[in-house]
Amino acid sequence: MSNCPLVHIVILNYKTPELTSQCVHQLMQHTQYENFQVHVIDNNSGQESVTALEKLKAQYSNIHVSVNSKNLGFGRAINRVASQIKDGYLLLLNSDVVINGDVISGLMSQPQLSEATVVGIRLTEDSGVQ
């Protein structure tokens, strides 16, 4: 077991199975941080999304998929999963985020993290604009 704090990454999917899959694959490809779980929530998107998310779950052992029977909206869907997380840190990602580096290690290496309640990550467009 790793002595690194556990990081829970929560991604909400609503009719974006391709983007969600791409985001998860990039996250897995670029992340070197040892102790993280990915929670993908489907907000009642339909069978195509559920099938794509189940394929992700089968590929990676640290992915949890939950499927809402109705669309709860962003806040309620995230809060439902967040309320079940009892330890570690919570990182929210949109399904359309492109991961091109080890975001978690970078975030967790910040010395002021232990004093923070909320932390934001710098977003950069493909053009380099922040």
N, C-alpha and C positions, 0 to 999 in steps of 0.2 A: 504494500500500500504506500502510496506517495505521501510525503509530508507537506506537499503543497496544498494550500487551501482549495477546497472544492469550488468550482465555478459551474453554475447552472446557466446554460445559454437557452433562452426561450425565443422561439421563432413562431409567429402566427402565420398560418396559411389560409388565404381565402381566394380560391380559384386561381392560384398561381403555382401549380405543382412543378412546372419547369424551373421557375425562378427559385423556389424553395429548394429543390433538388440541387441546383447549381450552387446555391449558397452553402448548403450542407457539405457538398463535395469539396468546395474550395476551403471551407473551414477545416475539414479533416486533412486535406492535403497540406495546408500551411501551418497547422497548429503543432507546436512541439511541446506545449504545456501538457503535463502528464495527468492532471486530475480534473476532468470536466465531463459534464453530461449535457446532452442536447435534448431539449423538450420541444417537440414540434406539435403545435396545436392546429387541428383543422377546424375551421369555423363553419361547418356544415356546407362544404363546397361541392359535394357530390362524389360519386364513385371514382371518377378519374383521379381526383386528388387523393382520395383514400388509398387507392391502389399504388400510386406513386410513392406515398409516404410509407406504406408497408414495405415497399422495395428498399427504401432507405433504411428502415428498421432492420431488415434482414441483412443488409450490408455491414452495418456498424453496431457493435455491441453496446455502445454508450448513447444510443438514441432511444428516447421514449416518445411514443406517438399517442396523442389523445384526440378523439374525434367528438366534437360537440354535436348533439342532435338538433340544435338550432343555432343560428348565428347570434352569438352573444355580444357582438361588437368587440372592438379592440380591448378596451379597458377591462371589461368583465371576463373575457377569455384569458387575458394575461393574469388577472388577479386570481382566477380559479386555480391556475397552476402554481403561481407564486405563493399562495396560501399553504400549499402542500410542502414547500421547500423549507426545511427547518435549519439548515446549516449552510455555510459557505456564502458565496457571492452570487448575485443575479445579474446577468447580462442580457438585455433585450436587443434582438436584431430584427430588422425588417427582412422580409423574404427577398427583396430586390437588392440587398447589399452585396457588393462584390468584395470578396476577401482576397487580398493580394499580399498578405504577410501574416506573421504570427501575432495576431491582435491580442490574444489572451496573455501571452508571456509579456508583451509590452505593457499591457495594463497592470498586470499583477506585479511587475517589477517597480512600480512607482512607489517611492518611500512614503508618500503621504496617503496612500490608499487606506491604511488602517484607521486614519482619522476622518475619512470621508463617509458621507452618507449617500451622496449621489455623485457619479462621475460620468462625464461625457467623453466620447471619442471623436477626434477630429475627422470630419468627412472631407474627402477630396474627390472632385470630379475627374474623369479621364483626362481632361485638359490640364489638370494640375491646380485648378482653382479651388480654394478652400471655402 
